[in-house]
Amino acid sequence: MIRTLTVRNRFKNYYELTKPKIWYLLVFTAFTAALTASLLFNINVPPWQWILLLVGVAAGSAAADTITGYNDRDLDAIMDRTKNRPIPSGRISPRNALIFGFVLTGISLICAWLINYLAFALMAFG
């Protein structure tokens, strides 16, 4: 049986590769920490910075999970719990996963740079 890979299925595979359950929590944590700090220290944060923060943290977290999936692909392939993940199952090639991870990394670093140099340094270090 030949299975046609639709755009929707491909999107779902890449989405799964980023481990959204993990980065959702990280985005929520970063947002609430930034909101608390801005209210506590009475700092006015423009809407565009909130957007950059959310997109940057989401992309950075998703990039980290994607690159981890790339690095762990050999181990994931032999473990019952992880053998059906996108890379070990063959739904995404390791090369495409690595490129996707680097693109997400670039997006997160650009967002951080547009906020300020300290955010960029911390995002690059992370």
Backbone bond lengths (Angstrom), bond angles and torsions (degrees), N, CA, C in turn:
res aa  C-N    CA-C-N  psi(-1)  N-CA   C-N-CA  omega(-1)  CA-C   N-CA-C  phi
1 M - - - 1.448 - - 1.531 109.13 -
2 I 1.303 116.60 122.06 1.453 122.05 177.91 1.522 108.33 -92.46
3 R 1.318 114.37 127.61 1.456 119.42 -177.76 1.521 109.19 -105.07
4 T 1.307 115.67 123.71 1.453 120.63 178.76 1.526 108.61 -82.66
5 L 1.319 114.90 130.61 1.457 120.55 179.92 1.520 108.81 -91.04
6 T 1.313 116.03 108.21 1.453 120.56 179.96 1.522 109.88 -81.78
7 V 1.300 115.69 166.11 1.471 120.60 177.01 1.527 109.52 -59.93
8 R 1.312 116.11 -39.96 1.467 120.36 -179.66 1.531 110.84 -63.13
9 N 1.332 117.13 -44.39 1.463 120.35 178.46 1.521 111.50 -64.81
10 R 1.311 116.36 -40.66 1.460 120.19 179.10 1.531 109.94 -62.80
11 F 1.341 116.94 -44.37 1.461 120.92 177.43 1.528 110.25 -59.26
12 K 1.321 117.21 -44.22 1.466 121.56 179.81 1.525 111.44 -61.90
13 N 1.331 116.97 -38.38 1.463 120.26 179.07 1.524 111.77 -65.21
14 Y 1.329 116.65 -45.35 1.470 119.59 178.98 1.528 110.82 -67.86
15 Y 1.311 116.73 -37.34 1.461 121.22 177.08 1.529 109.86 -61.79
16 E 1.324 116.82 -45.25 1.465 121.25 178.28 1.526 111.24 -62.71
17 L 1.323 116.88 -36.91 1.466 122.07 179.47 1.529 111.66 -59.11
18 T 1.326 117.86 -32.06 1.472 121.53 -178.23 1.526 113.00 -78.15
19 K 1.313 118.80 -6.37 1.468 124.24 -178.16 1.533 110.95 53.51
20 P 1.320 116.67 68.73 1.468 120.86 -173.78 1.519 115.12 -59.80
21 K 1.316 119.18 -28.11 1.464 119.63 178.95 1.523 111.11 -61.66
22 I 1.320 116.05 -30.79 1.464 120.13 179.44 1.519 110.67 -77.90
23 W 1.343 116.99 -50.35 1.469 117.07 -174.48 1.513 113.21 -74.35
24 Y 1.325 118.52 -22.05 1.467 118.91 172.90 1.527 109.71 -59.29
25 L 1.332 116.10 -45.17 1.464 120.30 -179.41 1.528 111.65 -65.38
26 L 1.328 116.62 -38.45 1.458 119.78 179.57 1.528 111.96 -67.89
27 V 1.314 116.71 -38.77 1.468 120.29 177.40 1.532 109.54 -65.54
28 F 1.319 117.11 -44.00 1.457 121.00 178.76 1.526 110.77 -60.63
29 T 1.329 116.71 -43.95 1.459 121.31 179.94 1.527 111.45 -64.09
30 A 1.324 116.68 -45.27 1.469 120.42 179.65 1.525 111.16 -63.70
31 F 1.342 116.25 -42.13 1.457 119.79 -179.73 1.524 111.30 -64.32
32 T 1.322 116.87 -46.70 1.466 118.75 -178.30 1.525 111.14 -67.66
33 A 1.320 118.30 -35.35 1.470 120.65 176.98 1.526 110.77 -65.98
34 A 1.336 117.02 -43.70 1.466 120.28 179.00 1.529 111.03 -66.51
35 L 1.319 116.70 -40.32 1.464 120.50 178.78 1.527 110.69 -64.36
36 T 1.315 116.35 -44.37 1.464 120.50 178.55 1.523 110.96 -61.45
37 A 1.327 116.99 -45.89 1.467 120.57 -179.84 1.525 111.40 -63.61
38 S 1.336 116.59 -40.99 1.464 118.67 -178.99 1.527 111.35 -66.77
39 L 1.320 116.97 -36.74 1.472 119.91 178.28 1.528 111.26 -74.66
40 L 1.313 116.75 -40.06 1.456 121.26 -177.59 1.528 111.83 -65.67
41 F 1.316 116.47 -39.66 1.463 120.92 -178.30 1.528 113.24 -102.08
42 N 1.331 115.67 10.29 1.464 122.15 177.25 1.542 112.35 52.86
43 I 1.324 115.34 51.51 1.462 122.10 179.37 1.524 108.55 -104.74
44 N 1.322 116.34 124.50 1.455 120.65 177.59 1.531 109.20 -82.80
45 V 1.313 115.83 117.49 1.467 120.91 179.94 1.526 107.70 -106.44
46 P 1.333 117.10 120.17 1.468 119.54 -179.82 1.533 111.59 -65.63
47 P 1.325 117.39 153.27 1.473 121.12 -179.06 1.531 113.87 -55.83
48 W 1.335 117.29 -36.96 1.458 118.76 -178.82 1.533 111.49 -65.00
49 Q 1.332 117.55 -30.26 1.466 119.64 177.02 1.524 111.59 -72.21
50 W 1.330 116.71 -34.64 1.469 119.39 175.69 1.532 110.08 -63.53
51 I 1.311 115.80 -41.60 1.474 119.82 179.09 1.527 110.30 -64.09
52 L 1.337 116.51 -45.92 1.463 119.96 178.05 1.529 111.13 -61.21
53 L 1.317 117.13 -39.18 1.456 121.21 178.33 1.524 110.63 -61.12
54 L 1.323 116.44 -51.09 1.465 120.73 -177.44 1.529 112.20 -64.26
55 V 1.329 116.33 -45.56 1.477 120.07 -179.89 1.527 109.76 -67.10
56 G 1.319 117.05 -43.12 1.458 120.67 -178.53 1.520 113.24 -63.89
57 V 1.326 117.10 -44.61 1.467 120.30 179.23 1.526 110.49 -68.53
58 A 1.326 117.16 -40.81 1.466 119.85 178.11 1.527 110.74 -62.27
59 A 1.328 117.12 -46.95 1.466 120.52 -179.50 1.525 111.17 -66.04
60 G 1.319 117.62 -41.52 1.465 120.60 179.95 1.517 112.40 -64.89
61 S 1.324 116.40 -42.94 1.463 120.07 178.66 1.525 111.15 -67.17
62 A 1.326 116.31 -42.95 1.464 120.46 178.26 1.524 110.52 -64.37
63 A 1.332 117.09 -37.23 1.469 121.16 177.64 1.521 110.54 -63.31
64 A 1.316 117.16 -44.74 1.460 120.75 -179.99 1.532 111.04 -61.58
65 D 1.320 117.11 -43.21 1.460 120.54 178.84 1.528 111.59 -67.23
66 T 1.330 116.68 -37.10 1.464 120.76 178.93 1.520 111.22 -66.37
67 I 1.316 117.05 -45.63 1.466 120.41 -179.41 1.531 110.68 -69.24
68 T 1.325 117.24 -33.89 1.459 120.12 174.06 1.526 110.35 -63.39
69 G 1.332 116.41 -41.88 1.469 119.97 176.34 1.516 112.00 -60.65
70 Y 1.328 116.11 -38.09 1.464 120.87 176.73 1.533 110.35 -63.91
71 N 1.331 116.10 -46.57 1.467 120.26 -178.64 1.527 112.85 -66.80
72 D 1.316 117.50 -33.11 1.467 121.94 -176.52 1.524 113.68 -93.82
73 R 1.307 118.58 8.67 1.465 121.30 -172.39 1.519 113.44 -59.11
74 D 1.333 118.54 -35.56 1.463 120.60 -179.84 1.526 111.66 -69.22
75 L 1.327 116.24 -43.29 1.463 120.22 177.58 1.521 111.23 -68.38
76 D 1.340 115.87 -40.83 1.463 119.82 179.63 1.527 111.72 -60.46
77 A 1.318 117.00 -32.77 1.470 120.98 -177.32 1.519 112.73 -68.27
78 I 1.320 118.55 -24.57 1.466 120.08 -177.21 1.527 113.60 -102.34
79 M 1.308 117.09 -6.52 1.469 119.98 178.84 1.523 110.23 -96.49
80 D 1.330 116.39 133.58 1.470 120.30 -179.58 1.526 112.42 -58.50
81 R 1.312 116.29 -40.66 1.470 120.68 -176.72 1.526 112.55 -66.28
82 T 1.328 118.04 -29.15 1.464 120.95 -171.62 1.525 114.71 -116.62
83 K 1.309 118.41 -1.46 1.467 119.56 -174.18 1.527 114.11 -68.36
84 N 1.317 117.66 -15.76 1.463 120.39 179.27 1.527 113.53 -96.57
85 R 1.318 117.89 9.25 1.460 120.81 175.43 1.526 109.21 -66.82
86 P 1.325 117.69 162.19 1.476 120.33 -172.24 1.525 116.26 -56.31
87 I 1.319 119.12 -41.10 1.474 119.48 -177.69 1.528 111.47 -76.46
88 P 1.346 120.21 -53.00 1.466 118.65 -178.44 1.530 113.83 -63.41
89 S 1.324 116.53 -28.80 1.466 119.31 -179.92 1.526 112.18 -79.99
90 G 1.329 117.23 -9.13 1.459 121.04 178.44 1.519 114.58 86.70
91 R 1.327 117.42 7.16 1.466 119.51 178.90 1.525 111.67 -73.68
92 I 1.336 116.57 -25.76 1.464 122.24 175.70 1.525 106.84 -133.61
93 S 1.320 116.52 133.24 1.462 119.14 179.08 1.528 109.41 -73.76
94 P 1.336 117.65 149.78 1.468 119.84 177.80 1.531 112.22 -56.54
95 R 1.316 117.56 -38.83 1.469 121.23 -179.71 1.526 110.73 -62.37
96 N 1.332 116.68 -46.70 1.468 120.26 179.88 1.522 111.49 -66.03
97 A 1.325 117.05 -35.54 1.465 120.36 177.72 1.524 110.53 -64.74
98 L 1.324 116.89 -42.54 1.456 120.37 179.73 1.529 111.41 -65.10
99 I 1.318 116.71 -43.08 1.472 120.80 177.18 1.530 109.85 -60.97
100 F 1.322 116.65 -45.02 1.462 121.65 178.66 1.533 110.51 -59.71
101 G 1.319 116.98 -42.71 1.464 120.92 178.08 1.517 112.42 -62.50
102 F 1.342 116.39 -39.85 1.469 119.81 178.84 1.533 111.52 -69.92
103 V 1.319 117.12 -35.73 1.474 120.36 176.98 1.527 109.65 -64.14
104 L 1.331 116.72 -44.60 1.462 120.18 177.60 1.529 111.19 -62.94
105 T 1.317 116.72 -38.47 1.466 120.56 176.74 1.525 110.46 -61.28
106 G 1.322 116.65 -45.27 1.458 120.85 178.44 1.516 112.47 -60.14
107 I 1.337 116.30 -42.63 1.470 120.30 178.68 1.525 110.24 -61.42
108 S 1.321 116.57 -44.43 1.470 119.23 -178.59 1.529 111.52 -65.27
109 L 1.322 117.47 -39.15 1.465 120.10 -179.89 1.532 111.74 -70.09
110 I 1.316 117.08 -36.83 1.470 120.04 176.44 1.530 110.29 -63.89
111 C 1.333 116.35 -45.05 1.466 119.58 178.39 1.531 110.83 -60.48
112 A 1.318 116.49 -43.79 1.463 119.94 -179.83 1.530 111.10 -64.81
113 W 1.336 117.45 -40.95 1.474 121.00 178.62 1.522 110.87 -61.58
114 L 1.330 116.55 -38.64 1.463 120.22 -179.62 1.530 112.47 -70.18
115 I 1.321 116.95 -20.48 1.469 119.99 175.00 1.529 108.97 -77.84
116 N 1.332 116.73 -60.50 1.469 122.37 173.25 1.525 109.82 -176.96
117 Y 1.320 116.31 169.92 1.462 120.44 -175.10 1.525 112.51 -66.87
118 L 1.337 117.89 -30.81 1.457 120.39 178.88 1.533 110.69 -68.77
119 A 1.335 116.56 -41.99 1.466 119.79 176.39 1.528 110.02 -61.94
120 F 1.322 116.50 -38.97 1.472 120.84 177.98 1.525 110.32 -63.08
121 A 1.320 117.02 -46.50 1.463 120.53 -178.32 1.529 110.78 -62.36
122 L 1.315 116.50 -43.05 1.466 119.99 -179.81 1.520 111.34 -67.95
123 M 1.324 117.17 -39.44 1.470 119.96 178.78 1.519 110.38 -67.26
124 A 1.322 117.78 -41.00 1.469 121.17 178.82 1.517 110.30 -65.28
125 F 1.314 117.08 -40.89 1.464 121.00 178.93 1.524 110.37 -65.48
126 G 1.316 116.46 -40.02 1.475 120.87 -179.13 1.498 112.17 -68.75
